[in-house]
Amino acid sequence: MGKAGQALRQVLEDYEISQTQLAEALGLGRSNVNRWVTETRDPTAEVRESAGMKVKELARAVELAEENRGLILRVWHEHHG
């Protein structure tokens, strides 16, 4: 896997996405994601494509949460006062 494992690890770190979050989004165990990140095992092509899409979705969710942090906190405080 080499560079792909390193790239996945870097993206997860950059967007503060845990291996567990990615595994849950893919419907897999965290140990599977850990094997890819540590380059112990390569994912199948189908899983690689799915993982890439899920990482992008999770990264976008993180970006949106950051962009709307103030609004999210304000709404939460209004409802949980």
GIQUICOR-V726457 format. One line per field, one symbol per residue. burial: b if it has 24 or more other ideal C-beta (glycine too) atoms within 12 Angstrom, else e. A space follows every 50 residues. Layout:
# GIQUICOR-V726457
burial=???
This chain:
# GIQUICOR-V726457
burial=eeeebeebbebbeebebebeebbebbebeeebbeebbeeeeebeeebeee beebbeebbeeeeeeeeeeeeeeeeeeeeee
